[in-house]
Amino acid sequence: MTSRRSPRRRLSGSRPAFGALAIVALGGFVHSKAQASAGARPGLEAAARPRASALVERRDGVDVDWAAGTVTASGGAAADLHMPSAEVARPGAVRRAESRARERLGRALAELPLGGERKLGAAAIALAVGRARTTETEYQSNGGALVRVTVRFVDWIDPTPAANAPAAVTLAVPAMRLAARPLAKLDEAECALGAAVYRLGAPPAGVEAAPARLDHAGRLVIEAKQGAPSAQKLAGGAALIYVGKVLK
């Protein structure tokens, strides 16, 4: 379709990579670093780093990155040939491409597993898609455009946690299925976590993670102790979960 590729538009002074395993969540959370002091809780910081394929799913133009806590959808649009030039045609192509990517994003969010048989409701999907960001735009020489639009798991939480907010809780679970908003049980209180991001393996040295186990209902049972987060805090933030084995 193209004979040459024009320069990509810069977004906020940077160009997020199109790599298969490195989706950058703008202002979001991607990886945690072990804190220097024992007992420190790792934050959910943005960074580009390779991820294990077990934590990245790609199908039908949509990437789900369980480590970054993002869903990214692509969309494309051809140029309007009635326009006098490629430059004039590009803005319209970008708008159409973004619209298609957001439609695809909405469908992907509707199928995203939250845990058990639960799925996001229409209101949460609309809220998240409304907060989605265009993270890549590629212009075609004939005036067409390709875009990628990214939403973070926390974008369905209202109010959305701050970009640099630490994890609401850090857990270590021997084995579980990946779920974007698993149910948790703390004493007798049950709540759905606001969101969850994952790391493979045991927590690194210096990272304090509360042990958790799955009960017969598939809930994450967290041992209640002094200083444990409240159900309200768990529901309003993102949990960082170290999982020994990802179940299919």
C-alpha positions in Angstrom: 0.0 0.0 0.0 2.9 2.3 0.6 6.1 3.3 -1.2 7.7 5.0 1.7 7.1 5.6 5.4 6.9 9.1 6.7 8.3 10.0 10.1 6.3 8.9 13.1 4.6 11.5 15.2 6.3 12.0 18.6 4.0 11.5 21.6 5.0 13.4 24.7 8.6 13.6 23.6 9.0 9.8 23.1 8.1 7.0 20.8 6.8 3.9 22.6 8.2 0.7 21.0 6.1 -1.6 18.9 8.0 -4.6 20.4 6.1 -7.9 20.8 7.0 -8.1 24.5 7.4 -4.5 25.6 4.2 -2.6 25.8 4.8 0.7 27.7 1.8 1.8 29.8 1.9 5.6 29.8 1.9 6.9 33.3 1.1 3.3 34.4 2.9 0.5 36.1 5.1 -2.0 34.6 7.6 -3.4 37.0 8.7 -3.3 40.6 12.1 -3.0 42.0 13.3 -4.6 45.2 13.5 -1.9 47.9 16.7 -1.4 49.6 15.2 -1.8 53.1 13.5 -5.0 54.2 9.8 -4.8 54.4 9.5 -1.9 51.9 6.6 -2.3 49.5 7.5 -2.0 45.9 5.9 0.6 43.7 4.4 -0.1 40.3 6.8 1.8 38.1 6.8 2.4 34.4 9.7 0.9 32.4 10.4 -0.9 29.2 11.7 -4.4 29.8 11.3 -7.8 28.2 8.5 -9.9 29.7 8.0 -13.6 29.9 5.7 -14.9 27.2 3.5 -16.5 29.8 2.5 -13.0 30.9 1.7 -11.6 27.4 -1.2 -12.7 25.3 -1.6 -11.6 21.7 -4.5 -12.3 19.4 -6.8 -10.5 16.9 -4.9 -7.3 17.0 -5.0 -7.0 20.8 -2.2 -7.4 23.3 -2.9 -8.2 27.0 0.2 -7.6 29.1 -0.4 -9.1 32.6 2.9 -7.7 33.9 2.3 -4.1 32.8 -1.5 -4.4 33.5 -2.4 -3.1 30.0 -4.6 -4.0 27.1 -3.5 -2.6 23.7 -5.5 -2.7 20.5 -4.5 -1.7 17.0 -6.5 0.0 14.3 -5.9 1.2 10.8 -7.6 3.4 8.3 -7.0 4.1 4.6 -6.7 7.6 3.2 -9.8 9.4 1.9 -8.9 9.6 -1.8 -11.1 12.6 -2.2 -8.7 14.7 -0.2 -6.3 16.9 -2.2 -3.1 15.4 -0.7 -1.8 12.8 1.7 -1.0 15.4 4.4 -4.6 16.7 4.3 -6.0 13.1 4.4 -4.0 12.0 7.5 -5.9 13.6 10.3 -9.1 12.0 9.2 -7.4 8.6 8.8 -6.0 8.9 12.3 -9.4 9.6 13.8 -10.9 6.6 12.0 -8.1 4.4 13.0 -8.3 5.5 16.7 -12.1 4.9 16.6 -11.6 1.3 15.3 -8.9 0.6 17.8 -11.1 1.8 20.7 -14.0 -0.4 19.4 -11.6 -3.3 19.4 -10.4 -2.4 22.9 -13.9 -2.3 24.2 -14.6 -5.8 22.8 -11.3 -7.1 24.4 -12.2 -5.6 27.8 -15.6 -7.3 27.7 -13.8 -10.7 27.3 -11.0 -10.0 29.8 -11.1 -12.5 32.7 -11.5 -10.9 36.0 -11.5 -14.1 38.0 -14.1 -16.9 38.0 -16.8 -16.2 35.5 -16.9 -12.5 36.1 -16.5 -9.9 33.4 -16.4 -6.1 33.3 -19.7 -4.3 33.1 -20.6 -1.8 30.4 -20.1 1.2 32.7 -16.6 0.1 33.6 -15.7 -0.7 30.0 -16.9 2.8 28.9 -14.9 4.4 31.7 -11.7 2.6 30.8 -12.0 3.1 27.1 -12.6 6.8 27.7 -9.3 7.0 29.5 -7.4 5.0 26.9 -4.3 6.6 25.4 -3.0 6.5 21.8 0.5 5.1 22.3 1.6 4.8 18.7 0.7 6.5 15.5 2.3 5.5 12.2 1.5 7.5 9.1 1.4 5.9 5.7 2.8 7.7 2.7 -0.6 7.8 0.9 -2.4 9.4 3.9 -3.5 6.3 5.7 -2.7 5.7 9.4 -2.1 2.9 11.8 -2.5 3.4 15.6 -2.3 1.5 18.8 -4.4 2.5 21.8 -3.6 1.3 25.3 -5.8 1.1 28.4 -4.5 0.2 31.9 -6.3 -2.2 34.2 -6.6 0.6 36.8 -8.4 2.8 34.3 -11.7 1.1 35.2 -11.3 2.2 38.9 -13.0 5.4 39.9 -11.1 7.4 41.0 -8.1 6.1 39.2 -5.0 5.6 41.4 -2.1 8.0 40.8 0.4 6.9 38.3 3.1 6.5 40.9 0.9 4.9 43.5 2.4 1.9 45.3 0.8 -1.5 45.2 -2.3 -1.8 47.4 -0.9 -5.2 48.5 1.9 -7.4 47.4 1.1 -11.1 47.4 2.9 -14.4 46.8 0.7 -17.2 45.4 1.9 -20.7 44.5 -0.3 -21.1 41.5 -3.3 -19.4 40.0 -5.0 -18.4 36.8 -4.3 -14.9 35.6 -7.2 -12.6 36.5 -7.4 -8.9 36.1 -9.6 -8.3 39.2 -9.6 -11.4 41.4 -11.7 -11.8 44.5 -9.9 -11.6 47.8 -10.9 -12.6 51.3 -9.5 -10.9 54.3 -10.8 -12.3 57.6 -14.6 -12.4 56.9 -14.5 -9.5 54.4 -14.6 -10.3 50.7 -13.9 -7.8 47.9 -12.7 -7.7 44.4 -9.3 -6.2 44.0 -9.2 -3.0 42.0 -6.8 -4.6 39.6 -3.9 -7.1 39.6 -0.5 -7.2 37.8 1.8 -10.2 37.9 5.4 -11.4 38.2 6.5 -14.9 37.6 8.3 -16.7 40.4 9.1 -15.9 44.0 9.4 -12.3 45.3 13.0 -11.1 45.1 15.1 -10.5 48.2 14.0 -7.4 50.1 10.4 -7.5 48.9 7.9 -8.3 51.5 4.9 -10.2 50.0 2.1 -11.6 52.1 1.4 -15.3 51.4 -2.0 -16.0 49.9 -3.8 -19.1 48.8 -6.8 -20.0 46.7 -9.9 -21.3 48.5 -12.5 -23.6 47.1 -14.3 -20.6 45.6 -11.2 -19.4 43.8 -10.7 -16.4 46.1 -7.3 -15.2 47.3 -7.3 -15.7 51.0 -5.0 -13.2 52.6 -3.9 -13.7 56.2 -5.1 -10.8 58.2 -2.5 -9.2 60.5 -1.7 -5.9 62.0 -1.2 -3.4 59.3 -3.0 -5.4 56.6 -4.8 -3.3 54.0 -8.5 -2.7 54.4 -11.0 -4.1 51.9 -11.6 -0.5 50.7 -7.9 0.0 49.9 -7.7 -3.3 48.1 -10.7 -2.4 46.0 -9.3 1.0 45.1 -5.8 0.0 44.0 -3.8 -2.5 42.1 -2.3 -5.6 43.7 1.1 -6.9 42.7 1.0 -10.7 42.7 4.1 -13.0 42.4 2.8 -16.3 41.0 4.8 -19.5 41.0 2.9 -21.2 38.3 0.3 -19.8 35.9 -2.6 -22.2 35.5 -4.4 -22.4 32.2 
